[in-house]
Amino acid sequence: METDCTSDDLPVNGVTAPLPAGTRLLHIGPHKTGTTSIQGALFAAKDLLPGHGVVFPAHSRHPMEAALAACARPAMIGDTAPTEKHWTRLLEQVEATGGRTSVISSEFFADAEGDDTIARIVEQLGGEPVHVLVTLRPLARIMPSQWQQYVQNGLRMGYGDWLTHMLRKAPYEQPNPSFWRRHRHDRLVERWARAVGAERVTVVVVDDSDPRGLMRTFEQLLGLPENLLQPVPDTANRSLTLAETEMLRNLNKEFRGNGLPDELYSKLVRNGAVMHMKNACSPSPEDVKILTPEWAMEAAAEIGAEMARRIGDLGVRVIGDPGLLSAVPKAPALDGIPAPRISPEVAARALYGALAAAAESPVGHTAPGKARTVHQTPSKELMRVLGHRCLKKLRRR
């Protein structure tokens, strides 16, 4: 289904007309709307795209640092702060595409605040050729995924309390002010439409019942052959189960309670314990998923319906069924959150990930410039050093 199209944009036999050659397609997400899947597919097809007049101007799957710098947003907790050089480098890559169609994709563009910031981003990307693409999913599906993602960035609040703050406690900005900046989708679309004009904004409503739907839409918009874009498995991007998230949330409490530095969190927790747990452990059917209480489902559906109406009034092109934005997932809605139970294997994988990340730091009294990784350090020495560090910590207490 496609609505609010000009006559030149109307689909023929269910196929969406491609954007004009030379378009700079700016995909702004927001988060949890299939962005990682699209970015992975585009990057995997990077060498094939130029043969069809399309360029993916980035050296990595996701130019996150460039987007954060452009929007003047901070990095994730403990990560190195992005600089203007990241954004300038991406702009140079975009400029080098010349008159070919290019795709720039980062969900962090949805974090841009203020008309001036958005207008500057559009102008620096070339102005007139920029076409903004927004991918949307129902809030009821976004909320549990976004909560566990916030936990991966240090959040200590449980899901039930978090839902209460986001949906019932005005002004709905704590503990994560970015949530409604990203996911009040009608206002997000409106902000970017003010910068480029409604005729240069396309909203794609993702249909979770059609696994290839989003890939197919990108192929058609870019004028690519069918099935050129293929999903790329990415275990590192999978969502955490309820038990995994609760384990991490409680670790966050301990971490913050002991005043440990953010850089340590980034290294040992997010890029150590969590990353290894994701890569090494696949959720089983018995794992409890993050389930949303019925009251929150209903609130999300009501907000989704309002957002769909407002987006329809903006005059932007909408591909897909806006009614899905107020849909409630078929999964059972509960008035309580089941007690999580984590397996010993998952806990061990997480612990190992943290230890391995710690071991990559210099050990012993190695001279400057001769630091060794975990693979270069004998196991006996590694265990001795780790044990020594633990003893020193205990003695300080």
N, C-alpha and C positions, 0 to 999 in steps of 0.2 A: 504494500500500500504506500502510495506517495501522494502527499498533499501540498497545497500552496505552491505549485510549480508554475513557471512561465510556460508558454506553448512550446518553447525550444527544449524544455527540460522534461516534458512528459515522457514516461517510459513507454517503449514500444514492445509489445509482447512480453511485458514484465521485465524488460531490460532498461536500466537507467542510462540516459545519455551521458557520455563522458564529458568531463570538464574541458574547457578550451585548452589547446596546447599552450604551454608556457605558464600554466597556473602554478602557483606556489601553495600547495595544499597544506594548511596548518591544522593538524589534528591535536586538539587541546584536551582530549579525554572527555570527562574527568576520570578519576581513579575508579578502579573496579568495574570498568565497562568494556573489557576486552582489549585494553591498550597493550598489555604485554604480548598477547597473542599476535596482534597486528604488527607490532614492532619486530617481533621475532621472525615473522614471515617475510616482512619487507627486507630485513637485513640478510636473511638467508637467500633471498632472490636478488640481492644487490647487484651481482654481476650480470644478471639476465635483464634487468629493468631497462638499461640504456638502449637495448635493441628494440624496445617498444616506445622510445621517446620519453622515458621516465627515469629520474635519478633519486636515489635515497642518500642525501648529502650528510652523512655522519660516519664517524670512524667506529661507532659502537651501535649496538641495538637500540639503546636509549640514551640520547644526549641530555641526561638529567641535569648535570652540572650547568650546562648552557642555559637550560630553561630556568633553573633556580636563579642564576645570575641575572637573566633578563627580567625576571619578576621581582628581583631584590628580596628573595626569600632565603631563609637559612637552610643549611644542610641538615640531614638527619643527625640525631644526637651523636656527638662524638666524631662525626666525619669531618674531613677537611672542608673548610668553607669554600664555596664556589667563587670564582673571580670573573671579572669582566673579560678576561682572556678566553675563558670557555665560550662565552657568547660570541665574542668577536671571531673566534675560530669557526664556529658554526655558520655565522653570517658570510664569511669568506667562502666556505664550501657551497653555500646556497648561491652566492653570486657567480661562482664558477660554473653553475649549471646552465647559464646563458638563457636561451629561449626554450629549453626543454622543461617539461613538467617536473616538479620536485615535490617531495613529501617530507614534512618535518613533523615528528610525532613525539609529544611528551605530555603526560597527564598533569605535569606540574605547571603548564601554562594556565590551567584552570585556577591556580592559586594567585594569579595576577590581581592586584587590587588597584582600583582607581582607573578612570578613563584615560588619564595621561599616560600611565604605564602601558595600557593596552594599545593606545594609539601609537606610542613610540615603538613597541614591538612590531606592529603592522608596518609602520613606515620603514623601519630598518630592514624588514624582510622584502621590501620592494613596493609596498603600497598597493597599487591597483591590481597586480596579479594575485594578491593573497586571497584565498578562499578558505574560510574557517569551517572545520568539520567537528561536530560534537557528537560523541557516541553516548547513548543513555540506556540505563537499565532501571528496573523498578527499585525504589528505595528499600523495599522489604528484602531484596536480595543483596543490596549494597551494605546495609547496616552491619550485619555480622562480619562480613569480610573487612569492612573498614575498621571496626573495633579491634579485631585481632591484629590488623596492620599497625594501629596505634600502639597496641601492647608491644609489638616488635620494636617500637621506637621509644619505649620506656614508660608507657601508661601503666598506672597501678590500679585503676578503677575497674570493678567488675562489670560484666555486661549489663545486668539489670539496672545498676545505678547509672551507668553510662547512658542507657536508653532514657532513663528518667530525666537526666540533665539535658539531653539533646532534644527531647520531645515535650517535656512538661515544665522545665524551669527556665523561664524567660531571664535574660535575652538569648538563651540557648547557645551560649558561646563557651561554656566551660564543661569539661576540661580541654576541649579541642575546638578552638575558634575556626580552624580550617574546614571543619566538616560542612557547615552550611554555605561557606564561601564556594566550596566545590559542588555541593549536592543540592543547593536550591537551584535546580537546573533552569528554571524559567529566568531567573535573574542572571545566571551565567550566560545564557544565550543572548539575553537582552544587552548585557555589557559589551559583548563582542560584536553584536549587530550594530550598535551605535558607532563602532570604530570602522567597520567595513561596509555597512549597509546590509539590509535584510536579504537582498538578492545574492549576496556573496557569503551566506551562511547556510550550511546543510546540517540538519539534525538526523542522525540515524538511530532509530529505536531498535536496540538489539533484542532479537527473539531467541531466547535460550533453547527453544524447541527445535531450532534450525541451526545445527552446529556450524555449517559452512556459510550461513547467511552473511555474517560480517565480512568474511574474506571475499565473498562474491560481490558485495556492494563496493568494496575498495577496488576490486578488479574492474568493475564497470565504470566507476568514476574516473579511474586512471586510464581506461582504454586498454586494459591488459587482457591477454588470453585467459579463458576460463581455466581454473585450477593451477595457474602459475603460482599463486600464493598458497603455501601449505603450512599448516600449524607445525611449530617446532616444540617438541617436549621440553619442559623447563621445570624440573622438580624444585629448583631453588625458589620458584615463584608460587608454589602451591600454598594454599591457606593452611593454617594450623588447625588441628582438631581442638575441641573444647579443653581436653586434658592438657594438651601441649601448651595452649594459650594460658591456662590457669597456672601451670608450672612456671611459665615465663613471667606471668604477672606477679606471682609471689617472689620470684627471684628479683624482679624490679623493686619490690618493697625492701628486700634485704640490701640491695645495691644502693638505693637512695638513702636508706636508714643509716648506712655506714659511711656516707659521704664520699664514695669512690668517684674518681674523675670520669667524665663523659667519654674520653678517649678510650678508657679501659672497657667501657660498656660496648662501644662500637667494635672493638677488637675481639674481646672474649665472648661477649654475649651474642650480639646480632650477627657478626661475621664469623663467630666461632661456634658456640653451642647451637644456636638456631639454624645456621646454614648447614652444619653437618647433620643435624637431626632431620632437616628437610630432605637432604640428598640421600641419606642412608635409610630412612624409614618411610614406607608408604602407608598411608592410613588404611585400616582394614574396615570391613563392613560393620564390625562390632564397635568401632570408635564412635563415641558420642559427638555429634555435630553441634555447632553453636546454633541453638534454636531460639527463635524470637518469640516472646510472649504475645498472646493474642491481642492485648490492648495496643501494643506497639505496632503490630501488623496493621491493625485498623487505622491507627494514626498515620502510618506511612502511606497507606492506600489513599486516604483522604488528601494528604499533601500532594501525592503523585497526580491525582485527578486535577487538583487546582493548577499544578505546574503544567500539565498537558494542555489545559484550556488556555493558559496565558501564552504558552509557546505558539499555539495555533493562531493567536491574535497578533503575533509579531510579524507575520508575513514571510517567515523563513521557509525554506524547503524542508519538508519532513518526509523521510523515507522510513517506512515501517508503520506499525500500528501504535498510535499514541495511547490507545487504551491499555496497552501493556504496562504503561508507567504507573497505573493504579492497581495493577494485578497483585494478588497475594499468592505466594508460592504454594504449591499443593502439599508440601511437607507439613506434617502435623504441627499446629501451633499450640504451645503449652503455656500455662500460667506460671510455671516455675522452670528453673534451669536444672536439668539433671546433674547429680553429683559426678564430677569427672574422675576417671580412674586411668592413671598412666601406667603403661607396662614397664617393667624393669629394663627391657631392651631399649625403649625410647629414652628413658632417663639416662642410661649408660651412654647412648650415642651422644646425647647433649653434653654430658660431662666430658666425654672424650673430646668433643669439638672444642670445648673451652680450654682443656689442657693442651691440646695440640696448638691452639692459637697462642697460648701463653708460652709454650715451648719455642715458638718461632722468634721470641724476643732473645736478645743476647743473653747467654748464660755464663756462669763462672766469671773469670777475670780476663776474658778475651780482650786483646788489644783493640783500640779503635780501628774500624775498617775491616776487622776480621771476625765479625759476628757470624754465628753459625745458625742454620735453621734446624728444626726438629729432626730432619732427615740426616743432618750431618753430625748430630750429637749422639754419642753412645748412650744406650738405654740406661745403663747404671748411673752415668753422670746426670742424665736428664731427671731420673727419679730422685737422686740425691739433692739436686738443686731445687726441684719442686717441693720436696719434703722440707728442706731448709727454709724455704720461703714461708711455708705454712707454719713452721715452728716459730719463726720470727713474728709472724702475725699474732699467733696465740699468746706469746710472751708479752707483746705490747698490750694485749687486752688484760 
